[in-house]
C-alpha cells in the first residue's frame, strides 16, 4: 500500500497536508480546484518535491529520501515524457535500463509491449511522427516495461478528444491490471474519474482528503467538491 504519513508540502503561500493510505492495486483519481496542489502531491510521491514534514511509504518502507530513479514509481506528464530525437523503440528501451540497451531479450519485450498497446510496426518512428493517441500509447508501453508498482498520471490525456481519451483510460486500466500497479491520476474532468477510478481523492482547502469510493463521492460531494463542480 501507499501511505502518506502526516505529509506536509509547503512553499511560499502554499501548504498541503496529507495523511492517508491507498491500498495496493487501487485506481485513484485525484480531483480538486486548480492550484490546490494535485500535481505537487504527485511530484512528492515521485520524489521531485521534498516534503517539509512527514513521510511517503510504500509497502511499509520509507521512501521519502530516495531519489526519483530509485523509487517504485513511474510518472507520466502531459508531454508523455518521450524523447523526441529517439525512436519509439529507443524510448521504450529506456524503460528497461537507463542506458537504453537493446539486446535480444530487450527487443523481444519491447516488441511485445508494442503489440499490447496497439503500436505494432511503429517502433521505428519518432514521437513527432505519431498521433497524440499513439504518443500516449507509447508512454504507457514504456510504463508497462518499467513495471513499477506505482503509476502516477498528471493529466497525460488532457489534450485528447473525448473518444480517444476514453480509449486511453481503458488502456491504463488494462496496463494496471497486467502489472498490478497502484494508479493515481490527476484529472479536471469528473467523467474521467467516474470512468476510470475505483476511488477518488479530493485535494482542496490545503488538504489531500482520504480516498472515497468514486460513485459515493460524486453522489454526495462535500462542500469543496460541490463548489468545484458547480453543483450547489
PANU-294428 format. One record per residue (C-alpha): x, y, z; residue in three letters; residue number from 1. Coordinates in steps of 0.02 Angstrom, whole numbers, plus 50000, padded with zeros to 5 digits. Layout:
N
<rec><x>X</x><y>Y</y><z>Z</z><r>ALA</r><k>NUM</k></rec>
...
***
This chain:
232
<rec><x>50000</x><y>50000</y><z>50000</z><r>UNK</r><k>1</k></rec>
<rec><x>50049</x><y>50182</y><z>49977</z><r>UNK</r><k>2</k></rec>
<rec><x>50046</x><y>50284</y><z>50135</z><r>UNK</r><k>3</k></rec>
<rec><x>50065</x><y>50471</y><z>50154</z><r>UNK</r><k>4</k></rec>
<rec><x>50105</x><y>50488</y><z>50338</z><r>UNK</r><k>5</k></rec>
<rec><x>50071</x><y>50662</y><z>50406</z><r>UNK</r><k>6</k></rec>
<rec><x>50146</x><y>50733</y><z>50247</z><r>UNK</r><k>7</k></rec>
<rec><x>50165</x><y>50921</y><z>50234</z><r>UNK</r><k>8</k></rec>
<rec><x>50210</x><y>51007</y><z>50071</z><r>UNK</r><k>9</k></rec>
<rec><x>50246</x><y>51192</y><z>50085</z><r>UNK</r><k>10</k></rec>
<rec><x>50311</x><y>51337</y><z>49982</z><r>UNK</r><k>11</k></rec>
<rec><x>50283</x><y>51525</y><z>49979</z><r>UNK</r><k>12</k></rec>
<rec><x>50096</x><y>51549</y><z>50000</z><r>UNK</r><k>13</k></rec>
<rec><x>50061</x><y>51363</y><z>49983</z><r>UNK</r><k>14</k></rec>
<rec><x>50032</x><y>51221</y><z>50106</z><r>UNK</r><k>15</k></rec>
<rec><x>49960</x><y>51049</y><z>50079</z><r>UNK</r><k>16</k></rec>
<rec><x>49936</x><y>50913</y><z>50209</z><r>UNK</r><k>17</k></rec>
<rec><x>49904</x><y>50729</y><z>50176</z><r>UNK</r><k>18</k></rec>
<rec><x>49879</x><y>50587</y><z>50298</z><r>UNK</r><k>19</k></rec>
<rec><x>49804</x><y>50441</y><z>50205</z><r>UNK</r><k>20</k></rec>
<rec><x>49827</x><y>50265</y><z>50140</z><r>UNK</r><k>21</k></rec>
<rec><x>49794</x><y>50196</y><z>49966</z><r>UNK</r><k>22</k></rec>
<rec><x>49777</x><y>50006</y><z>49950</z><r>UNK</r><k>23</k></rec>
<rec><x>49893</x><y>49913</y><z>49834</z><r>UNK</r><k>24</k></rec>
<rec><x>49817</x><y>49898</y><z>49661</z><r>UNK</r><k>25</k></rec>
<rec><x>49693</x><y>50040</y><z>49686</z><r>UNK</r><k>26</k></rec>
<rec><x>49643</x><y>50151</y><z>49540</z><r>UNK</r><k>27</k></rec>
<rec><x>49626</x><y>50325</y><z>49613</z><r>UNK</r><k>28</k></rec>
<rec><x>49576</x><y>50489</y><z>49531</z><r>UNK</r><k>29</k></rec>
<rec><x>49643</x><y>50650</y><z>49606</z><r>UNK</r><k>30</k></rec>
<rec><x>49523</x><y>50796</y><z>49585</z><r>UNK</r><k>31</k></rec>
<rec><x>49508</x><y>50973</y><z>49650</z><r>UNK</r><k>32</k></rec>
<rec><x>49522</x><y>51157</y><z>49605</z><r>UNK</r><k>33</k></rec>
<rec><x>49668</x><y>51224</y><z>49502</z><r>UNK</r><k>34</k></rec>
<rec><x>49814</x><y>51269</y><z>49615</z><r>UNK</r><k>35</k></rec>
<rec><x>49756</x><y>51157</y><z>49757</z><r>UNK</r><k>36</k></rec>
<rec><x>49913</x><y>51050</y><z>49746</z><r>UNK</r><k>37</k></rec>
<rec><x>49864</x><y>50896</y><z>49646</z><r>UNK</r><k>38</k></rec>
<rec><x>50020</x><y>50896</y><z>49537</z><r>UNK</r><k>39</k></rec>
<rec><x>50129</x><y>50943</y><z>49685</z><r>UNK</r><k>40</k></rec>
<rec><x>50063</x><y>50792</y><z>49779</z><r>UNK</r><k>41</k></rec>
<rec><x>50108</x><y>50675</y><z>49636</z><r>UNK</r><k>42</k></rec>
<rec><x>50279</x><y>50754</y><z>49620</z><r>UNK</r><k>43</k></rec>
<rec><x>50309</x><y>50724</y><z>49805</z><r>UNK</r><k>44</k></rec>
<rec><x>50265</x><y>50540</y><z>49786</z><r>UNK</r><k>45</k></rec>
<rec><x>50381</x><y>50531</y><z>49634</z><r>UNK</r><k>46</k></rec>
<rec><x>50523</x><y>50616</y><z>49728</z><r>UNK</r><k>47</k></rec>
<rec><x>50531</x><y>50780</y><z>49633</z><r>UNK</r><k>48</k></rec>
<rec><x>50465</x><y>50883</y><z>49780</z><r>UNK</r><k>49</k></rec>
<rec><x>50536</x><y>50864</y><z>49956</z><r>UNK</r><k>50</k></rec>
<rec><x>50409</x><y>50871</y><z>50097</z><r>UNK</r><k>51</k></rec>
<rec><x>50427</x><y>50993</y><z>50240</z><r>UNK</r><k>52</k></rec>
<rec><x>50372</x><y>50856</y><z>50359</z><r>UNK</r><k>53</k></rec>
<rec><x>50302</x><y>50681</y><z>50359</z><r>UNK</r><k>54</k></rec>
<rec><x>50342</x><y>50525</y><z>50259</z><r>UNK</r><k>55</k></rec>
<rec><x>50300</x><y>50432</y><z>50099</z><r>UNK</r><k>56</k></rec>
<rec><x>50294</x><y>50244</y><z>50125</z><r>UNK</r><k>57</k></rec>
<rec><x>50271</x><y>50101</y><z>50004</z><r>UNK</r><k>58</k></rec>
<rec><x>50231</x><y>49929</y><z>50074</z><r>UNK</r><k>59</k></rec>
<rec><x>50289</x><y>49992</y><z>50243</z><r>UNK</r><k>60</k></rec>
<rec><x>50460</x><y>50051</y><z>50180</z><r>UNK</r><k>61</k></rec>
<rec><x>50503</x><y>50235</y><z>50199</z><r>UNK</r><k>62</k></rec>
<rec><x>50547</x><y>50304</y><z>50026</z><r>UNK</r><k>63</k></rec>
<rec><x>50540</x><y>50489</y><z>50075</z><r>UNK</r><k>64</k></rec>
<rec><x>50726</x><y>50518</y><z>50048</z><r>UNK</r><k>65</k></rec>
<rec><x>50751</x><y>50407</y><z>49896</z><r>UNK</r><k>66</k></rec>
<rec><x>50792</x><y>50495</y><z>49732</z><r>UNK</r><k>67</k></rec>
<rec><x>50660</x><y>50479</y><z>49595</z><r>UNK</r><k>68</k></rec>
<rec><x>50753</x><y>50345</y><z>49498</z><r>UNK</r><k>69</k></rec>
<rec><x>50760</x><y>50230</y><z>49650</z><r>UNK</r><k>70</k></rec>
<rec><x>50576</x><y>50243</y><z>49693</z><r>UNK</r><k>71</k></rec>
<rec><x>50448</x><y>50110</y><z>49643</z><r>UNK</r><k>72</k></rec>
<rec><x>50362</x><y>50243</y><z>49539</z><r>UNK</r><k>73</k></rec>
<rec><x>50330</x><y>50290</y><z>49358</z><r>UNK</r><k>74</k></rec>
<rec><x>50255</x><y>50461</y><z>49320</z><r>UNK</r><k>75</k></rec>
<rec><x>50179</x><y>50521</y><z>49157</z><r>UNK</r><k>76</k></rec>
<rec><x>50155</x><y>50706</y><z>49123</z><r>UNK</r><k>77</k></rec>
<rec><x>50053</x><y>50794</y><z>48989</z><r>UNK</r><k>78</k></rec>
<rec><x>50201</x><y>50789</y><z>48869</z><r>UNK</r><k>79</k></rec>
<rec><x>50210</x><y>50599</y><z>48887</z><r>UNK</r><k>80</k></rec>
<rec><x>50395</x><y>50601</y><z>48940</z><r>UNK</r><k>81</k></rec>
<rec><x>50451</x><y>50544</y><z>48767</z><r>UNK</r><k>82</k></rec>
<rec><x>50619</x><y>50598</y><z>48697</z><r>UNK</r><k>83</k></rec>
<rec><x>50583</x><y>50675</y><z>48526</z><r>UNK</r><k>84</k></rec>
<rec><x>50753</x><y>50631</y><z>48450</z><r>UNK</r><k>85</k></rec>
<rec><x>50736</x><y>50445</y><z>48489</z><r>UNK</r><k>86</k></rec>
<rec><x>50629</x><y>50315</y><z>48402</z><r>UNK</r><k>87</k></rec>
<rec><x>50484</x><y>50237</y><z>48494</z><r>UNK</r><k>88</k></rec>
<rec><x>50587</x><y>50079</y><z>48518</z><r>UNK</r><k>89</k></rec>
<rec><x>50730</x><y>50179</y><z>48594</z><r>UNK</r><k>90</k></rec>
<rec><x>50610</x><y>50272</y><z>48707</z><r>UNK</r><k>91</k></rec>
<rec><x>50539</x><y>50106</y><z>48766</z><r>UNK</r><k>92</k></rec>
<rec><x>50713</x><y>50035</y><z>48792</z><r>UNK</r><k>93</k></rec>
<rec><x>50742</x><y>50169</y><z>48924</z><r>UNK</r><k>94</k></rec>
<rec><x>50602</x><y>50088</y><z>49022</z><r>UNK</r><k>95</k></rec>
<rec><x>50709</x><y>49932</y><z>49037</z><r>UNK</r><k>96</k></rec>
<rec><x>50878</x><y>50010</y><z>49076</z><r>UNK</r><k>97</k></rec>
<rec><x>50948</x><y>50186</y><z>49098</z><r>UNK</r><k>98</k></rec>
<rec><x>51067</x><y>50165</y><z>48951</z><r>UNK</r><k>99</k></rec>
<rec><x>50930</x><y>50104</y><z>48834</z><r>UNK</r><k>100</k></rec>
<rec><x>51024</x><y>49944</y><z>48793</z><r>UNK</r><k>101</k></rec>
<rec><x>50931</x><y>49838</y><z>48665</z><r>UNK</r><k>102</k></rec>
<rec><x>50993</x><y>49659</y><z>48669</z><r>UNK</r><k>103</k></rec>
<rec><x>50887</x><y>49517</y><z>48602</z><r>UNK</r><k>104</k></rec>
<rec><x>50790</x><y>49497</y><z>48764</z><r>UNK</r><k>105</k></rec>
<rec><x>50752</x><y>49683</y><z>48772</z><r>UNK</r><k>106</k></rec>
<rec><x>50697</x><y>49687</y><z>48590</z><r>UNK</r><k>107</k></rec>
<rec><x>50577</x><y>49543</y><z>48622</z><r>UNK</r><k>108</k></rec>
<rec><x>50499</x><y>49631</y><z>48772</z><r>UNK</r><k>109</k></rec>
<rec><x>50485</x><y>49795</y><z>48676</z><r>UNK</r><k>110</k></rec>
<rec><x>50401</x><y>49706</y><z>48530</z><r>UNK</r><k>111</k></rec>
<rec><x>50276</x><y>49627</y><z>48650</z><r>UNK</r><k>112</k></rec>
<rec><x>50239</x><y>49795</y><z>48732</z><r>UNK</r><k>113</k></rec>
<rec><x>50209</x><y>49875</y><z>48562</z><r>UNK</r><k>114</k></rec>
<rec><x>50086</x><y>49738</y><z>48518</z><r>UNK</r><k>115</k></rec>
<rec><x>49996</x><y>49753</y><z>48685</z><r>UNK</r><k>116</k></rec>
<rec><x>49972</x><y>49940</y><z>48662</z><r>UNK</r><k>117</k></rec>
<rec><x>49922</x><y>49934</y><z>48479</z><r>UNK</r><k>118</k></rec>
<rec><x>50085</x><y>50005</y><z>48410</z><r>UNK</r><k>119</k></rec>
<rec><x>50149</x><y>49854</y><z>48315</z><r>UNK</r><k>120</k></rec>
<rec><x>50254</x><y>49911</y><z>48167</z><r>UNK</r><k>121</k></rec>
<rec><x>50279</x><y>50088</y><z>48235</z><r>UNK</r><k>122</k></rec>
<rec><x>50435</x><y>50059</y><z>48340</z><r>UNK</r><k>123</k></rec>
<rec><x>50549</x><y>50140</y><z>48211</z><r>UNK</r><k>124</k></rec>
<rec><x>50455</x><y>50305</y><z>48211</z><r>UNK</r><k>125</k></rec>
<rec><x>50496</x><y>50457</y><z>48316</z><r>UNK</r><k>126</k></rec>
<rec><x>50365</x><y>50534</y><z>48431</z><r>UNK</r><k>127</k></rec>
<rec><x>50335</x><y>50679</y><z>48312</z><r>UNK</r><k>128</k></rec>
<rec><x>50279</x><y>50554</y><z>48180</z><r>UNK</r><k>129</k></rec>
<rec><x>50142</x><y>50486</y><z>48293</z><r>UNK</r><k>130</k></rec>
<rec><x>49969</x><y>50550</y><z>48332</z><r>UNK</r><k>131</k></rec>
<rec><x>49929</x><y>50611</y><z>48507</z><r>UNK</r><k>132</k></rec>
<rec><x>49844</x><y>50448</y><z>48548</z><r>UNK</r><k>133</k></rec>
<rec><x>49990</x><y>50347</y><z>48483</z><r>UNK</r><k>134</k></rec>
<rec><x>50111</x><y>50450</y><z>48589</z><r>UNK</r><k>135</k></rec>
<rec><x>50004</x><y>50412</y><z>48741</z><r>UNK</r><k>136</k></rec>
<rec><x>50010</x><y>50228</y><z>48697</z><r>UNK</r><k>137</k></rec>
<rec><x>50199</x><y>50235</y><z>48681</z><r>UNK</r><k>138</k></rec>
<rec><x>50214</x><y>50316</y><z>48852</z><r>UNK</r><k>139</k></rec>
<rec><x>50103</x><y>50180</y><z>48926</z><r>UNK</r><k>140</k></rec>
<rec><x>50204</x><y>50046</y><z>48838</z><r>UNK</r><k>141</k></rec>
<rec><x>50360</x><y>50112</y><z>48924</z><r>UNK</r><k>142</k></rec>
<rec><x>50267</x><y>50113</y><z>49091</z><r>UNK</r><k>143</k></rec>
<rec><x>50219</x><y>49932</y><z>49056</z><r>UNK</r><k>144</k></rec>
<rec><x>50401</x><y>49888</y><z>49029</z><r>UNK</r><k>145</k></rec>
<rec><x>50458</x><y>49980</y><z>49186</z><r>UNK</r><k>146</k></rec>
<rec><x>50329</x><y>49879</y><z>49284</z><r>UNK</r><k>147</k></rec>
<rec><x>50346</x><y>49992</y><z>49435</z><r>UNK</r><k>148</k></rec>
<rec><x>50210</x><y>49959</y><z>49565</z><r>UNK</r><k>149</k></rec>
<rec><x>50153</x><y>50142</y><z>49573</z><r>UNK</r><k>150</k></rec>
<rec><x>50096</x><y>50234</y><z>49416</z><r>UNK</r><k>151</k></rec>
<rec><x>50063</x><y>50421</y><z>49427</z><r>UNK</r><k>152</k></rec>
<rec><x>49970</x><y>50510</y><z>49287</z><r>UNK</r><k>153</k></rec>
<rec><x>49970</x><y>50701</y><z>49285</z><r>UNK</r><k>154</k></rec>
<rec><x>49834</x><y>50736</y><z>49156</z><r>UNK</r><k>155</k></rec>
<rec><x>49928</x><y>50647</y><z>49016</z><r>UNK</r><k>156</k></rec>
<rec><x>49773</x><y>50639</y><z>48906</z><r>UNK</r><k>157</k></rec>
<rec><x>49701</x><y>50812</y><z>48938</z><r>UNK</r><k>158</k></rec>
<rec><x>49731</x><y>50869</y><z>48759</z><r>UNK</r><k>159</k></rec>
<rec><x>49641</x><y>50721</y><z>48681</z><r>UNK</r><k>160</k></rec>
<rec><x>49462</x><y>50719</y><z>48621</z><r>UNK</r><k>161</k></rec>
<rec><x>49329</x><y>50628</y><z>48723</z><r>UNK</r><k>162</k></rec>
<rec><x>49328</x><y>50467</y><z>48622</z><r>UNK</r><k>163</k></rec>
<rec><x>49516</x><y>50449</y><z>48616</z><r>UNK</r><k>164</k></rec>
<rec><x>49534</x><y>50495</y><z>48799</z><r>UNK</r><k>165</k></rec>
<rec><x>49408</x><y>50360</y><z>48846</z><r>UNK</r><k>166</k></rec>
<rec><x>49510</x><y>50236</y><z>48744</z><r>UNK</r><k>167</k></rec>
<rec><x>49671</x><y>50287</y><z>48833</z><r>UNK</r><k>168</k></rec>
<rec><x>49590</x><y>50273</y><z>49005</z><r>UNK</r><k>169</k></rec>
<rec><x>49532</x><y>50098</y><z>48961</z><r>UNK</r><k>170</k></rec>
<rec><x>49710</x><y>50056</y><z>48910</z><r>UNK</r><k>171</k></rec>
<rec><x>49777</x><y>50122</y><z>49076</z><r>UNK</r><k>172</k></rec>
<rec><x>49656</x><y>50008</y><z>49167</z><r>UNK</r><k>173</k></rec>
<rec><x>49718</x><y>49864</y><z>49060</z><r>UNK</r><k>174</k></rec>
<rec><x>49901</x><y>49905</y><z>49095</z><r>UNK</r><k>175</k></rec>
<rec><x>49863</x><y>49920</y><z>49281</z><r>UNK</r><k>176</k></rec>
<rec><x>49777</x><y>49751</y><z>49279</z><r>UNK</r><k>177</k></rec>
<rec><x>49926</x><y>49673</y><z>49192</z><r>UNK</r><k>178</k></rec>
<rec><x>50056</x><y>49747</y><z>49310</z><r>UNK</r><k>179</k></rec>
<rec><x>49954</x><y>49757</y><z>49472</z><r>UNK</r><k>180</k></rec>
<rec><x>50001</x><y>49940</y><z>49484</z><r>UNK</r><k>181</k></rec>
<rec><x>49929</x><y>50064</y><z>49606</z><r>UNK</r><k>182</k></rec>
<rec><x>49874</x><y>50214</y><z>49500</z><r>UNK</r><k>183</k></rec>
<rec><x>49846</x><y>50396</y><z>49546</z><r>UNK</r><k>184</k></rec>
<rec><x>49779</x><y>50503</y><z>49405</z><r>UNK</r><k>185</k></rec>
<rec><x>49756</x><y>50691</y><z>49413</z><r>UNK</r><k>186</k></rec>
<rec><x>49607</x><y>50749</y><z>49312</z><r>UNK</r><k>187</k></rec>
<rec><x>49496</x><y>50902</y><z>49297</z><r>UNK</r><k>188</k></rec>
<rec><x>49357</x><y>50801</y><z>49215</z><r>UNK</r><k>189</k></rec>
<rec><x>49236</x><y>50715</y><z>49336</z><r>UNK</r><k>190</k></rec>
<rec><x>49186</x><y>50598</y><z>49195</z><r>UNK</r><k>191</k></rec>
<rec><x>49366</x><y>50533</y><z>49187</z><r>UNK</r><k>192</k></rec>
<rec><x>49357</x><y>50491</y><z>49372</z><r>UNK</r><k>193</k></rec>
<rec><x>49190</x><y>50402</y><z>49352</z><r>UNK</r><k>194</k></rec>
<rec><x>49252</x><y>50305</y><z>49202</z><r>UNK</r><k>195</k></rec>
<rec><x>49422</x><y>50256</y><z>49269</z><r>UNK</r><k>196</k></rec>
<rec><x>49437</x><y>50264</y><z>49458</z><r>UNK</r><k>197</k></rec>
<rec><x>49375</x><y>50146</y><z>49592</z><r>UNK</r><k>198</k></rec>
<rec><x>49412</x><y>50281</y><z>49721</z><r>UNK</r><k>199</k></rec>
<rec><x>49436</x><y>50469</y><z>49710</z><r>UNK</r><k>200</k></rec>
<rec><x>49544</x><y>50585</y><z>49815</z><r>UNK</r><k>201</k></rec>
<rec><x>49489</x><y>50766</y><z>49837</z><r>UNK</r><k>202</k></rec>
<rec><x>49628</x><y>50895</y><z>49853</z><r>UNK</r><k>203</k></rec>
<rec><x>49557</x><y>51058</y><z>49918</z><r>UNK</r><k>204</k></rec>
<rec><x>49573</x><y>51185</y><z>50058</z><r>UNK</r><k>205</k></rec>
<rec><x>49753</x><y>51137</y><z>50096</z><r>UNK</r><k>206</k></rec>
<rec><x>49719</x><y>50952</y><z>50118</z><r>UNK</r><k>207</k></rec>
<rec><x>49726</x><y>50792</y><z>50017</z><r>UNK</r><k>208</k></rec>
<rec><x>49575</x><y>50701</y><z>50085</z><r>UNK</r><k>209</k></rec>
<rec><x>49575</x><y>50511</y><z>50105</z><r>UNK</r><k>210</k></rec>
<rec><x>49508</x><y>50421</y><z>49950</z><r>UNK</r><k>211</k></rec>
<rec><x>49322</x><y>50383</y><z>49942</z><r>UNK</r><k>212</k></rec>
<rec><x>49229</x><y>50264</y><z>49827</z><r>UNK</r><k>213</k></rec>
<rec><x>49205</x><y>50364</y><z>49668</z><r>UNK</r><k>214</k></rec>
<rec><x>49016</x><y>50340</y><z>49645</z><r>UNK</r><k>215</k></rec>
<rec><x>48983</x><y>50384</y><z>49827</z><r>UNK</r><k>216</k></rec>
<rec><x>49092</x><y>50540</y><z>49822</z><r>UNK</r><k>217</k></rec>
<rec><x>49007</x><y>50614</y><z>49669</z><r>UNK</r><k>218</k></rec>
<rec><x>48834</x><y>50562</y><z>49727</z><r>UNK</r><k>219</k></rec>
<rec><x>48856</x><y>50660</y><z>49889</z><r>UNK</r><k>220</k></rec>
<rec><x>49001</x><y>50781</y><z>49862</z><r>UNK</r><k>221</k></rec>
<rec><x>49073</x><y>50876</y><z>50011</z><r>UNK</r><k>222</k></rec>
<rec><x>49058</x><y>51067</y><z>50001</z><r>UNK</r><k>223</k></rec>
<rec><x>49231</x><y>51093</y><z>49924</z><r>UNK</r><k>224</k></rec>
<rec><x>49196</x><y>50969</y><z>49784</z><r>UNK</r><k>225</k></rec>
<rec><x>49019</x><y>51034</y><z>49756</z><r>UNK</r><k>226</k></rec>
<rec><x>49089</x><y>51210</y><z>49736</z><r>UNK</r><k>227</k></rec>
<rec><x>49220</x><y>51147</y><z>49615</z><r>UNK</r><k>228</k></rec>
<rec><x>49089</x><y>51054</y><z>49513</z><r>UNK</r><k>229</k></rec>
<rec><x>48968</x><y>51200</y><z>49520</z><r>UNK</r><k>230</k></rec>
<rec><x>48837</x><y>51088</y><z>49599</z><r>UNK</r><k>231</k></rec>
<rec><x>48757</x><y>51191</y><z>49733</z><r>UNK</r><k>232</k></rec>
***
